[in-house]
Amino acid sequence: MHRIPLLTSSCANGNLQRAWEKAYQDHRKKVQNAQPLVDTCAPLTFSHLHLKLKKLKLEEERLSVIDRDNRLLLEKVASVMRTRGQTDSRSNFTHRSAGVQIHSLMHARQVFYH
């Protein structure tokens, strides 16, 4: 077994005991006066993580396409309203090769085969 060396003089033993007591009391004071070291502040915020420029650019482009399409539709509706929405239900078209105006599909078939 290991033997602990005994101090031969009582004076050395008393000085050592006082040094240990003083070190222990200093330690107790430090423990009582200790301040918390945990950082409870809010984390740093970086603007480039919250302000997504690419997403904003894509959204702006999408909205511009929508605005352009809406404007074209509005122009078409305005054109229909100006012309009172008249539609031609007759099948009048010109046969290109003969220059003949055809009034029905049956008549077009006859002209094409003759």
C-alpha positions in Angstrom: 0.0 0.0 0.0 1.0 3.6 -0.4 2.0 5.4 2.6 1.3 9.1 3.1 4.4 10.8 4.5 3.8 12.2 8.0 5.0 15.7 8.7 7.6 15.6 11.4 7.0 19.0 13.0 3.7 20.2 14.3 4.6 23.7 13.2 4.7 22.7 9.6 1.4 20.8 10.0 -0.3 23.9 11.5 1.0 26.2 8.8 -0.2 23.8 6.1 -3.6 23.6 7.8 -3.9 27.4 7.9 -2.9 27.6 4.2 -5.6 25.1 3.3 -8.2 26.8 5.4 -7.4 30.2 3.8 -7.5 28.6 0.3 -10.8 27.0 1.1 -12.3 30.3 2.4 -11.1 32.1 -0.7 -12.7 29.4 -2.8 -16.0 29.7 -0.8 -16.0 33.6 -1.3 -15.4 33.1 -5.1 -18.3 30.6 -5.3 -20.7 33.0 -3.4 -19.7 36.0 -5.5 -19.7 34.2 -8.9 -21.7 35.9 -11.6 -23.6 33.9 -14.3 -21.7 33.5 -17.5 -24.6 32.4 -19.7 -25.3 34.8 -22.6 -29.0 35.5 -22.5 -29.0 38.2 -25.2 -30.8 37.7 -28.5 -28.7 36.3 -31.3 -27.3 38.6 -33.9 -29.5 39.1 -36.9 -28.1 39.4 -40.4 -30.0 41.4 -42.9 -29.0 39.2 -45.9 -30.8 36.3 -44.2 -34.1 38.2 -43.8 -34.0 40.3 -47.0 -34.1 37.9 -49.8 -33.3 40.0 -52.9 -33.5 37.1 -55.4 -37.0 36.2 -54.2 -38.1 39.9 -54.4 -36.7 40.2 -57.9 -38.6 37.0 -59.1 -41.8 38.2 -57.4 -41.5 41.6 -59.2 -40.9 39.9 -62.5 -44.0 37.7 -61.9 -46.1 40.7 -61.1 -44.9 42.5 -64.2 -46.0 39.6 -66.4 -49.4 39.5 -64.7 -49.8 43.2 -65.2 -48.9 42.9 -68.9 -51.3 40.0 -69.4 -54.1 42.0 -67.6 -53.4 45.0 -69.8 -53.7 42.9 -72.9 -56.9 41.3 -71.7 -58.3 44.7 -70.9 -57.5 45.9 -74.4 -59.2 42.9 -75.9 -62.3 43.4 -73.8 -62.3 47.1 -74.7 -62.1 46.2 -78.4 -65.0 43.8 -78.1 -67.0 46.5 -76.3 -66.2 49.0 -79.0 -67.3 46.7 -81.8 -70.3 45.5 -79.8 -68.9 41.9 -79.8 -70.2 41.1 -83.3 -69.3 37.6 -84.4 -69.5 36.3 -87.9 -71.3 33.0 -88.0 -71.1 32.7 -91.8 -68.5 30.5 -93.4 -67.2 32.8 -96.0 -63.7 32.1 -97.0 -61.8 32.4 -100.3 -60.2 29.4 -101.9 -56.7 30.5 -102.5 -55.8 28.7 -105.6 -58.9 29.5 -107.6 -59.9 32.8 -106.0 -63.4 31.5 -105.6 -65.5 32.6 -102.5 -66.9 29.5 -100.9 -70.1 29.7 -98.8 -70.2 26.3 -97.2 -67.9 23.3 -96.6 -69.9 21.1 -99.0 -69.5 23.7 -101.7 -65.7 23.9 -100.8 -65.4 20.1 -101.4 -67.0 20.4 -104.7 -64.8 23.3 -105.8 -61.7 21.5 -104.6 -62.3 18.2 -106.4 -63.4 19.8 -109.7 
